[in-house]
Amino acid sequence: MSKHIAPARVFFIMLTGICFAVLVAAAPALAKENGSTITNNEIVRITTGTNNNLISDRINTLHGPRQRGGPSDQGGGEGSDQRSKVPGSKFFMAKEYWAANVLPEANYAASLHANNVDSPQQWTSYAAMALDTMAEQSKQAFFGEKRWGVWAMPSVSWLSSPSAASKFNGNLYSFMGGLDYKITERFLVGVGLGYEYLYLKTSFNRGNMSENGLTAMPYAAFMITDTTILDTSFGLTAAHYNTMRNDNITAKYDSTRTSWGTNLTQYFLLDKWTFSARVGNIYANEYRPTYWESDNRGPVSSGNTYLGEMQLGGNVSYSFDRFTPFISAAYLYDYALRSGDQMDRDELQGTLGLSFKAMDSLSLNLQLTNSFFRENINNTRLLLNMRYEF
């Protein structure tokens, strides 16, 4: 008795075979797309994070309070440290100077004329006038200069990914410089202009990738209290990419990246120690239009790479007059990613640094940062912060 295979079963076997063949044929393309997606996400994360950190570091070194023991922004000498709880914070300096010098001198000046006035009200009026005059003089002495600042921050990052799906290694070179102005002692505005160059050897697709980008980033900071600072920045980057895969397939395309970052920093001062805690947020989106590769097998569709990242960290420093070593740590969590579960969402960053006040108007800051526990990326950054006040 012969056995016959049901037509439905034959159809199912043929359909399974066709699907398997399609998956085998498409596997290289799927692996390439997965690797490119991960790599693009890492590029947006690293470049956006670098630019945001440059701005945040600039604001912290300028607008944040400084512990006693080092020279003040105005040069002040020994007397200025004795009058000020936080040398370098001009708001505190003027307030303390007013209490220690202006008020007693005004009372003394008024008392010289006490015998020549007819009532306590006239004496009080004269004292108030003297206080106004001397307070204005002290304000000019402390607030009248060095509202402007120019700064420059070169940095280099060493990047690599051990993941087989997105294996790469290379460097990111960044430079950002800018100008800012203190509108009041509590409110600062500025703008930074930056250039970045990225080169990666992308082993996952036997190729490489390079990127050149120009960034404009206005920023602002507000001193909520004498030790609490809120800062925010907005960035616009125009980038140009060159890619190669499979040894000889090349492509060129442009992209536009927007980013927004904000941070809230609280300082705690204890003798020559300064402790700070910071919570922050970064959001970035990079749009890439449709482009063609050199093999002309069809267009590569347009796409958006986005990132939302929360940051929570702290810093500890100790002042040795003009030298201030510091150490910091931060936890980063990606709450929004284009590639979903394909990427590790968090990491720890550790930083070692040294600040040096070369003169009253010039300061330098050198820091080394390394990322830990991010599965798909290794990132080490060396940064130099230079600023001049006038």
C-alpha angles and dihedrals in degrees: 000000000000121000122223126203112231113249090234090057091049090051091049092051092049092048091050091051092050092049091049091050091049092050092049091049093046097045096093091049092047091049090049092050092047092049092047092049093052092045093050090050091051092049092053092045096049099041094044092045092049094051093045091050091050091056094042092050090049092053093046094052092048110030102030123094119262127216124246117264100064130083116276126241091257098048093246098166122211095326094059092056091052092052096046133066091202114024109210094036100100093194091060092042094056093044093051093042091052092052095045101040117008098053098048092044092049092050090049092049091050093048090059088067097038092105091053099056127082102215143022088247091063090048090051091048092052091048091051091051091050091048092052092051095047093042089055090050092051090047091054091047093054105025103029097081141047098027090136125072134185121193144176130199122187117182140173127202128198109213135187140156122207093192114116090218094056107015112167143138134195147107140281117209116194135179126182129174133172154157129241139179134205105228089184133354088268103039127062130177130184148147131232128202120200145182126202133188121190128185123180131177102217105205093175090073101023092250147084141243132210131185135190118193139179118203134194114193124177115193142180138194131198126196102221092182131356089275104026121082131183117196133178136181139185123205134196118190129186109200135185121202133200117191138180129185137174088024097285114029108104137182141178128203143154129230139188122222127193124188139179128193136178133179137187114204128188120194127205117195126203118168104294093346123096121193123185137181123199136189119189147165134212126191123180138171127188120193120203119189125218114286140175130237122221094256089065093218092140141306123295104233123241120258149173126237112198136179134188115186134178120205130198121179151137141218135207124194138170124205121228097180101270096004123071119179116195142181128200141178132195137186115217124197125184108216094173126041135160094221098049115201095002091089138056107251105206145041144167123240124202125193134192118189149160129212123202127190102208092182139342092280102030128066135169131203126190122187140171119206129188131186121225135195097011103134098203102040143043113198129178120174132191115196135182119199118197123178137173125195125205 
